[in-house]
Amino acid sequence: MFSTGTSSSQEAGGATGELLLPKTFVWPYGGSRVMVTGTFTRWSDHVQMSPVEGCPTLFQATCRLTPGMHQYKFYVDGEWRHDEQQPSVPGSYGIVNTVFVTREPDSLTAILSPGTPGSKHMDIDPDTFQQVCGSLQETRLGLLETDIEASRHCITDFLSSNAVHDLLPDSGKVIALDVNLPVKQAFHILYEQGTPVAPLWDSFRGRFVGVLSPLDFILILRELGSHGSNLTEEELETHTIAAWKTAKHQNIRQMHLLSKPCQRSLVYAGPFDSLKDVALKILQNDVSTIPIIHPSSHDGSFPQLLHLASLAGILKCICRYFRHSSGVMPILQQPICSLPIGTWVPKIGEPNRRPLVMLRPNVSLSSALSLLVQAQVSSLPVVNENDSLLDVYSRSDITALAKDNIYAHIHLDEMSVYHALQLGQDTAMPNGIIGQRCQMCLGTDPLQKVMERLTIPGVRRVFIVEAGSKRVEGIISLSNVFKFLLSLR
């Protein structure tokens, strides 16, 4: 059921003293003048609906209705309409929508009370009881679907009407690396600057050509540690980023680490691209960050690197805009366990569900890095023998090995995840990300809480845990949230 909106309430259908409950009607399909009427107004009065701020195609009006079944219809720009996505039945006024208003939480009692037509006897047949329960569940599922669709309309309108330049900070710096820089030096620069990624600049071509990410360093360290490697630690002093990228494209499929081919061309955004287009670029290309580049001008000037765009930055804009809009975005207050979002531990009777990939503290760092790459995820939960959450190991943690050339003095097969995490705590990145990136929520927490946790710097996945035991029950990532909000698979 929709929560009460901010529009003016209309009392309908009840005598003085009779219980009236608020019900918000929503028309998400646009128009200039939209009204709603129904059995609660005896089909005589039309209740004016108001457009929602920030979502011009969404109209809402709140009425106070008596508990029970009601029929209603919309009057949009002089034409009678009904919402095809809502429960409907043939009526005296053509096809009309229906809604059941309950006295929460005792809705079943309200339906089967002696005063309800058709329930003269309290001895309810079991089949009838099950039919009523099924009807109630279908009604609630239908209302939840309506909430989801209305909220998606709001999100899409917001993202489509705002440009990527809204992500630009008032001040700050962006690190870019020349492709002719030695890999070892690039490794140290990113660690010292406290950033895991950097766009790559080709001075010979006069343009940006790619991005250096933690995945590159993971693959480089695996190459260093492999038998018969053509890349030695000493060669990192002269082995350039450009040389590494060329070799990577040639042999990455042979390493069987990725199911998808590497991205060869640069994925970037322009300053006037919509936030929706940027989010889709990130999702469709399976990357975490893309540079915002102002293209070169006709006067021959070079393109300008303005900032880096990420799903976390876009989500922060969404959270800031809709923070106090629970009436407009009803799904923000829905418990995450009731929404089709994220990856969850399979339950009994669900053999087709893939199990969650988790790490034990004593697993080797080499195995952990392989799992990160093979699973194509940004981080993995570290759990004990009871699957209780202890910590999280992320791709970006690999940059901690750059301090004092630690990577040159360790063996990935011999170092455990536990020791790698201890090393990371001792060599925390300058921006202080480590310590707050392991974010937890309960399945009963609202979606809004999960979204806000995902805007914390360095956090790309929120772990859903069982209260008390902290046993991992599910994982919700940034990409999960955006695919859900944008209705993508």
C-alpha positions as CSV (number, residue, x, y, z in Angstrom):
1,M,0.0,0.0,0.0
2,F,1.2,3.5,-0.8
3,S,2.2,5.6,2.1
4,T,0.5,8.9,2.7
5,G,1.7,11.6,0.3
6,T,1.9,15.3,0.8
7,S,-1.1,16.2,-1.2
8,S,-4.3,17.3,0.6
9,S,-6.5,14.4,1.9
10,Q,-10.1,13.9,0.9
11,E,-12.6,12.3,3.3
12,A,-14.9,9.9,1.4
13,G,-17.4,7.2,2.0
14,G,-17.8,7.3,5.7
15,A,-20.3,8.6,8.2
16,T,-19.2,10.6,11.2
17,G,-17.2,8.4,13.6
18,E,-16.6,5.7,11.1
19,L,-13.0,4.5,10.8
20,L,-11.3,6.1,7.8
21,L,-7.9,5.1,6.6
22,P,-5.5,7.1,4.3
23,K,-4.9,5.7,0.8
24,T,-2.6,7.4,-1.7
25,F,-3.7,7.0,-5.4
26,V,-0.9,7.3,-8.0
27,W,-1.1,8.0,-11.7
28,P,2.5,7.5,-13.1
29,Y,1.7,8.0,-16.8
30,G,1.8,11.8,-17.2
31,G,-0.8,14.3,-18.3
32,S,-1.8,17.9,-17.8
33,R,-4.8,17.6,-15.5
34,V,-5.4,14.3,-13.6
35,M,-8.2,13.4,-11.2
36,V,-9.4,10.3,-9.5
37,T,-12.9,9.2,-8.5
38,G,-14.6,6.0,-7.3
39,T,-17.0,4.3,-5.0
40,F,-15.6,6.3,-2.1
41,T,-16.9,9.5,-3.7
42,R,-20.1,7.8,-5.0
43,W,-18.6,8.5,-8.5
44,S,-19.8,12.0,-8.2
45,D,-16.8,14.0,-6.9
46,H,-13.5,14.2,-8.7
47,V,-10.4,14.5,-6.5
48,Q,-7.7,16.6,-8.1
49,M,-4.3,14.9,-8.2
50,S,-1.0,16.9,-7.9
51,P,2.2,16.3,-9.9
52,V,5.1,15.2,-7.7
53,E,8.1,17.6,-7.5
54,G,11.0,16.2,-9.6
55,C,8.7,13.7,-11.4
56,P,6.4,15.6,-13.7
57,T,4.8,12.4,-15.1
58,L,3.8,11.2,-11.6
59,F,0.5,12.4,-10.0
60,Q,-0.8,11.6,-6.6
61,A,-3.7,12.3,-4.2
62,T,-4.5,11.0,-0.8
63,C,-8.0,10.1,0.2
64,R,-9.4,8.7,3.5
65,L,-11.4,5.5,2.8
66,T,-13.4,3.1,4.9
67,P,-11.9,-0.4,5.2
68,G,-12.9,-2.8,2.5
69,M,-13.0,-3.1,-1.3
70,H,-13.2,0.0,-3.4
71,Q,-13.4,0.7,-7.2
72,Y,-11.8,3.8,-8.8
73,K,-10.8,5.3,-12.1
74,F,-8.8,8.2,-13.4
75,Y,-9.9,11.2,-15.4
76,V,-6.9,12.3,-17.5
77,D,-7.1,15.4,-19.7
78,G,-10.8,14.8,-20.3
79,E,-10.6,11.1,-20.9
80,W,-11.5,8.2,-18.5
81,R,-8.5,5.9,-17.9
82,H,-7.6,3.0,-15.7
83,D,-4.2,1.8,-14.6
84,E,-3.6,-1.4,-16.6
85,Q,-0.8,-2.4,-14.1
86,Q,-3.3,-2.5,-11.2
87,P,-6.0,-5.1,-10.3
88,S,-9.1,-4.3,-12.3
89,V,-12.7,-5.6,-13.0
90,P,-15.6,-4.8,-15.3
91,G,-18.0,-2.3,-13.7
92,S,-20.8,0.0,-14.3
93,Y,-18.3,2.6,-15.6
94,G,-16.3,0.2,-17.8
95,I,-13.0,-1.3,-16.7
96,V,-12.2,0.0,-13.2
97,N,-9.3,-0.5,-10.8
98,T,-9.9,-2.1,-7.4
99,V,-8.1,-1.6,-4.1
100,F,-8.6,-3.3,-0.8
101,V,-8.1,-1.0,2.3
102,T,-7.3,-2.9,5.4
103,R,-7.0,-2.1,9.1
104,E,-3.3,-3.0,9.3
105,P,-2.1,-5.3,10.7
106,D,-5.3,-7.3,11.4
107,S,-6.4,-7.3,7.8
108,L,-7.7,-10.9,7.8
109,T,-9.9,-10.2,10.7
110,A,-11.3,-7.2,8.9
111,I,-12.2,-9.3,5.9
112,L,-13.8,-12.1,7.9
113,S,-15.6,-10.0,10.6
114,P,-19.3,-10.6,11.1
115,G,-20.2,-7.2,9.7
116,T,-18.6,-8.0,6.4
117,P,-21.1,-9.1,3.7
118,G,-20.8,-12.8,2.9
119,S,-19.4,-13.7,6.3
120,K,-22.5,-14.3,8.4
121,H,-21.0,-17.4,10.1
122,M,-17.6,-17.5,11.9
123,D,-17.1,-21.2,10.9
124,I,-14.9,-20.5,7.9
125,D,-14.3,-23.3,5.4
126,P,-10.6,-24.0,5.1
127,D,-10.6,-23.7,1.3
128,T,-12.4,-20.3,1.7
129,F,-9.8,-19.3,4.3
130,Q,-6.9,-20.2,1.9
131,Q,-8.6,-18.3,-1.0
132,V,-9.0,-15.2,1.2
133,C,-5.3,-15.4,2.3
134,G,-4.2,-15.9,-1.3
135,S,-6.3,-12.9,-2.4
136,L,-4.7,-10.8,0.3
137,Q,-1.2,-11.8,-0.7
138,E,-1.9,-11.1,-4.4
139,T,-3.3,-7.7,-3.5
140,R,-0.2,-6.8,-1.5
141,L,2.1,-8.1,-4.2
142,G,0.2,-6.0,-6.7
143,L,0.6,-2.9,-4.5
144,L,4.3,-3.6,-4.1
145,E,4.7,-3.8,-7.8
146,T,2.9,-0.5,-8.2
147,D,5.3,1.0,-5.6
148,I,8.3,-0.3,-7.5
149,E,7.0,1.0,-10.9
150,A,6.1,4.4,-9.5
151,S,9.5,4.7,-7.9
152,R,11.3,3.6,-11.0
153,H,9.5,6.4,-13.0
154,C,10.8,8.9,-10.5
155,I,14.3,7.6,-10.6
156,T,14.3,7.5,-14.4
157,D,12.9,11.1,-14.7
158,F,15.5,12.3,-12.2
159,L,18.5,10.6,-13.9
160,S,17.4,11.6,-17.3
161,S,16.9,15.3,-16.4
162,N,20.2,15.8,-14.6
163,A,23.6,15.9,-16.4
164,V,26.9,14.4,-15.3
165,H,28.3,17.8,-14.5
166,D,26.2,17.6,-11.3
167,L,28.8,15.1,-10.1
168,L,31.7,17.6,-10.4
169,P,32.9,18.7,-7.0
170,D,33.6,22.3,-6.2
171,S,37.2,21.5,-5.8
172,G,39.5,18.5,-5.9
173,K,42.1,16.7,-8.0
174,V,42.1,13.9,-10.5
175,I,45.1,11.8,-11.1
176,A,46.0,10.7,-14.7
177,L,49.0,8.6,-15.7
178,D,51.0,8.7,-18.9
179,V,51.0,5.3,-20.7
180,N,54.8,5.5,-20.9
181,L,55.2,5.5,-17.2
182,P,56.8,2.3,-15.7
183,V,54.2,0.0,-14.1
184,K,56.1,0.0,-10.8
185,Q,56.0,3.8,-10.5
186,A,52.3,3.8,-11.4
187,F,51.7,1.3,-8.7
188,H,53.4,3.5,-6.1
189,I,51.7,6.7,-7.3
190,L,48.2,5.3,-6.9
191,Y,49.0,4.0,-3.4
192,E,50.5,7.4,-2.4
193,Q,47.5,9.3,-3.9
194,G,45.0,7.1,-2.2
195,T,43.1,6.2,-5.3
196,P,42.7,2.7,-6.9
197,V,42.1,3.9,-10.5
198,A,43.5,6.4,-12.9
199,P,42.8,7.4,-16.5
200,L,45.7,6.8,-19.0
201,W,47.0,9.6,-21.2
202,D,48.8,8.9,-24.5
203,S,50.9,12.0,-25.3
204,F,51.7,10.7,-28.7
205,R,48.0,10.5,-29.7
206,G,47.0,13.5,-27.7
207,R,44.1,11.7,-26.0
208,F,43.0,9.5,-23.1
209,V,43.2,5.8,-24.1
210,G,42.2,3.8,-21.0
211,V,42.1,3.3,-17.3
212,L,44.6,1.6,-14.9
213,S,42.7,-0.3,-12.2
214,P,43.3,-2.7,-9.3
215,L,42.6,-5.6,-11.8
216,D,45.8,-4.7,-13.7
217,F,47.9,-4.9,-10.5
218,I,46.3,-8.2,-9.5
219,L,47.1,-9.7,-12.9
220,I,50.6,-8.2,-12.8
221,L,51.3,-9.7,-9.4
222,R,50.0,-13.1,-10.6
223,E,52.3,-12.8,-13.6
224,L,55.3,-12.0,-11.3
225,G,54.5,-15.0,-9.2
226,S,53.9,-17.5,-12.0
227,H,56.5,-20.0,-13.0
228,G,58.2,-19.2,-16.3
229,S,57.0,-15.6,-16.2
230,N,58.4,-13.2,-18.8
231,L,58.0,-10.3,-16.3
232,T,60.4,-10.0,-13.4
233,E,60.4,-7.5,-10.5
234,E,63.4,-5.7,-12.0
235,E,61.6,-5.3,-15.3
236,L,58.8,-3.4,-13.6
237,E,61.3,-0.6,-13.4
238,T,61.2,-0.2,-17.2
239,H,58.1,-2.1,-18.2
240,T,55.6,0.6,-19.2
241,I,51.9,0.7,-18.7
242,A,51.4,0.7,-22.5
243,A,53.5,-2.5,-22.8
244,W,51.6,-4.1,-20.0
245,K,48.2,-3.3,-21.6
246,T,49.3,-4.7,-25.0
247,A,50.5,-7.9,-23.4
248,K,47.3,-8.1,-21.3
249,H,45.1,-8.0,-24.3
250,Q,47.1,-10.7,-26.0
251,N,47.2,-13.3,-23.2
252,I,44.3,-12.6,-20.9
253,R,42.0,-15.1,-22.6
254,Q,44.7,-17.8,-22.3
255,M,44.9,-17.2,-18.6
256,H,41.1,-18.1,-18.4
257,L,40.5,-15.5,-15.8
258,L,37.7,-13.6,-17.4
259,S,34.6,-14.8,-19.2
260,K,34.3,-11.5,-21.1
261,P,36.9,-10.0,-23.4
262,C,38.8,-7.0,-22.1
263,Q,37.5,-3.6,-23.0
264,R,39.8,-2.2,-25.7
265,S,38.4,1.3,-26.3
266,L,38.0,3.9,-23.6
267,V,34.6,4.2,-22.0
268,Y,34.0,7.8,-20.9
269,A,31.3,10.4,-20.3
270,G,31.0,13.9,-21.5
271,P,30.0,16.7,-19.1
272,F,26.5,17.1,-20.6
273,D,25.6,13.4,-20.7
274,S,22.7,12.5,-18.5
275,L,23.2,10.6,-15.3
276,K,21.1,7.8,-16.7
277,D,23.4,7.4,-19.7
278,V,26.5,7.4,-17.5
279,A,25.0,4.7,-15.2
280,L,24.1,2.6,-18.2
281,K,27.6,3.0,-19.7
282,I,29.1,1.7,-16.4
283,L,26.7,-1.2,-16.1
284,Q,26.9,-2.3,-19.7
285,N,30.7,-2.2,-19.9
286,D,31.0,-3.9,-16.5
287,V,33.4,-1.2,-15.1
288,S,33.5,0.6,-11.8
289,T,34.6,4.0,-12.9
290,I,34.7,6.1,-16.1
291,P,36.4,9.4,-16.7
292,I,34.5,12.6,-17.4
293,I,36.2,14.2,-20.4
294,H,35.5,17.5,-22.1
295,P,36.4,16.8,-25.7
296,S,39.1,18.7,-27.6
297,S,38.0,22.0,-29.2
298,H,38.3,23.1,-32.8
299,D,41.2,25.4,-31.8
300,G,43.4,22.3,-31.3
301,S,43.3,22.2,-27.5
302,F,43.7,18.9,-25.8
303,P,40.7,17.1,-24.1
304,Q,40.3,18.0,-20.5
305,L,39.9,15.4,-17.7
306,L,37.2,16.8,-15.4
307,H,36.5,14.1,-12.9
308,L,35.7,10.4,-12.5
309,A,32.2,9.1,-12.6
310,S,31.0,6.1,-10.6
311,L,27.8,4.5,-9.5
312,A,28.5,5.5,-6.0
313,G,28.6,9.2,-7.0
314,I,25.3,8.9,-8.9
315,L,23.7,7.0,-6.0
316,K,24.7,9.8,-3.7
317,C,22.8,12.3,-5.9
318,I,19.7,10.0,-5.8
319,C,19.9,9.7,-2.0
320,R,20.3,13.4,-1.5
321,Y,17.4,14.3,-3.8
322,F,14.9,11.7,-2.5
323,R,16.0,11.6,1.2
324,H,12.8,13.1,2.5
325,S,10.5,11.8,-0.2
326,S,9.1,8.6,1.2
327,G,5.6,9.5,-0.2
328,V,7.1,9.8,-3.7
329,M,9.5,6.9,-3.4
330,P,7.6,4.3,-1.3
331,I,10.1,1.5,-2.0
332,L,12.8,3.4,-0.1
333,Q,11.1,2.2,3.2
334,Q,10.5,-1.3,2.0
335,P,12.6,-4.0,3.7
336,I,15.3,-5.3,1.4
337,C,14.3,-8.9,2.0
338,S,10.9,-8.2,0.3
339,L,12.5,-6.7,-2.9
340,P,14.0,-8.6,-5.9
341,I,17.5,-7.3,-5.4
342,G,20.9,-8.7,-4.6
343,T,22.3,-12.2,-4.3
344,W,21.1,-14.3,-1.4
345,V,22.3,-17.6,0.2
346,P,20.2,-20.4,-1.3
347,K,17.4,-21.7,0.9
348,I,16.3,-25.3,1.3
349,G,14.4,-26.3,-1.9
350,E,16.3,-23.8,-4.1
351,P,19.0,-25.9,-5.7
352,N,19.3,-23.7,-8.7
353,R,20.4,-20.7,-6.8
354,R,24.2,-20.1,-7.0
355,P,25.9,-20.1,-3.6
356,L,27.6,-16.9,-2.4
357,V,31.4,-16.8,-2.9
358,M,33.0,-16.3,0.5
359,L,36.6,-16.4,1.9
360,R,38.0,-18.1,5.0
361,P,40.7,-16.2,6.8
362,N,43.3,-18.9,6.2
363,V,42.8,-19.1,2.4
364,S,45.9,-18.0,0.4
365,L,46.0,-14.5,-1.0
366,S,46.6,-16.0,-4.5
367,S,43.3,-18.0,-4.2
368,A,41.4,-14.9,-3.0
369,L,42.6,-12.8,-5.9
370,S,41.7,-15.6,-8.4
371,L,38.2,-15.8,-6.9
372,L,37.8,-12.0,-7.2
373,V,38.7,-12.1,-10.8
374,Q,36.8,-15.2,-11.7
375,A,33.6,-14.1,-9.9
376,Q,34.0,-10.6,-11.5
377,V,33.2,-8.8,-8.2
378,S,34.8,-5.9,-6.4
379,S,35.0,-7.6,-3.0
380,L,34.4,-10.8,-1.1
381,P,33.2,-11.4,2.5
382,V,35.7,-13.0,4.9
383,V,33.8,-15.4,7.2
384,N,34.5,-17.9,9.9
385,E,33.4,-21.6,10.0
386,N,29.8,-20.5,10.8
387,D,29.7,-18.1,7.9
388,S,29.7,-15.1,10.3
389,L,31.2,-11.9,8.8
390,L,34.7,-11.0,10.0
391,D,35.9,-8.6,7.3
392,V,36.0,-8.0,3.6
393,Y,38.8,-8.3,1.0
394,S,38.5,-6.0,-2.0
395,R,40.3,-5.6,-5.3
396,S,41.6,-2.2,-4.2
397,D,43.4,-3.7,-1.2
398,I,46.1,-4.9,-3.7
399,T,47.5,-1.3,-3.8
400,A,48.5,-1.6,-0.1
401,L,51.3,-4.0,-1.3
402,A,53.0,-1.1,-3.0
403,K,54.4,0.3,0.2
404,D,58.1,-0.4,0.6
405,N,57.8,-2.8,-2.3
406,I,56.1,-5.4,-0.1
407,Y,54.9,-7.2,-3.2
408,A,58.5,-8.0,-4.1
409,H,59.1,-9.8,-0.8
410,I,56.1,-12.0,-0.4
411,H,54.6,-15.0,-2.2
412,L,50.9,-14.9,-2.9
413,D,50.5,-18.6,-2.3
414,E,52.1,-18.4,1.1
415,M,50.3,-15.2,2.5
416,S,46.8,-15.8,3.9
417,V,43.9,-13.4,3.5
418,Y,44.1,-12.8,7.3
419,H,47.7,-11.6,7.1
420,A,46.9,-9.5,4.0
421,L,44.2,-7.8,5.9
422,Q,46.5,-7.2,8.8
423,L,49.0,-5.7,6.4
424,G,46.3,-3.5,4.9
425,Q,45.4,-2.2,8.4
426,D,49.0,-1.4,9.1
427,T,49.4,0.3,5.7
428,A,46.0,2.0,5.5
429,M,45.6,4.2,2.4
430,P,45.9,7.9,3.1
431,N,42.2,8.6,2.6
432,G,41.3,6.4,5.6
433,I,38.9,4.1,3.6
434,I,40.0,1.0,5.4
435,G,37.9,0.3,8.5
436,Q,34.5,1.6,7.2
437,R,34.2,-0.3,3.9
438,C,32.8,-3.5,5.6
439,Q,29.2,-2.4,5.8
440,M,26.4,-4.6,7.2
441,C,22.6,-4.4,7.2
442,L,19.8,-6.7,8.2
443,G,17.2,-8.1,5.9
444,T,14.5,-6.1,7.6
445,D,16.4,-2.8,7.0
446,P,14.9,-0.5,4.4
447,L,16.3,-0.1,0.9
448,Q,17.2,3.6,1.7
449,K,19.6,2.4,4.4
450,V,21.4,0.1,2.0
451,M,21.6,2.8,-0.6
452,E,23.1,5.3,1.8
453,R,25.7,2.7,3.0
454,L,26.7,2.2,-0.6
455,T,27.6,5.9,-1.0
456,I,30.3,5.6,1.7
457,P,33.8,6.0,0.0
458,G,35.3,2.6,-0.8
459,V,32.1,0.6,-0.3
460,R,30.8,-1.2,-3.3
461,R,28.9,-4.1,-1.6
462,V,26.7,-4.2,1.5
463,F,26.5,-7.5,3.3
464,I,23.2,-8.7,4.6
465,V,23.7,-10.5,7.9
466,E,21.6,-12.3,10.5
467,A,21.0,-10.3,13.7
468,G,23.3,-11.4,16.5
469,S,25.4,-14.0,14.7
470,K,26.4,-11.8,11.7
471,R,26.0,-14.9,9.5
472,V,26.0,-13.7,5.9
473,E,22.6,-14.1,4.3
474,G,23.0,-12.0,1.2
475,I,25.0,-9.3,-0.7
476,I,23.7,-6.2,-2.4
477,S,26.1,-4.3,-4.7
478,L,26.0,-0.9,-6.4
479,S,25.2,-2.6,-9.7
480,N,22.4,-4.6,-8.0
481,V,20.8,-1.4,-6.9
482,F,21.0,0.3,-10.3
483,K,19.8,-2.7,-12.2
484,F,16.8,-2.9,-9.9
485,L,16.0,0.8,-10.0
486,L,16.4,1.0,-13.8
487,S,14.6,-2.3,-14.4
488,L,17.6,-4.0,-16.0
489,R,18.6,-7.7,-15.8
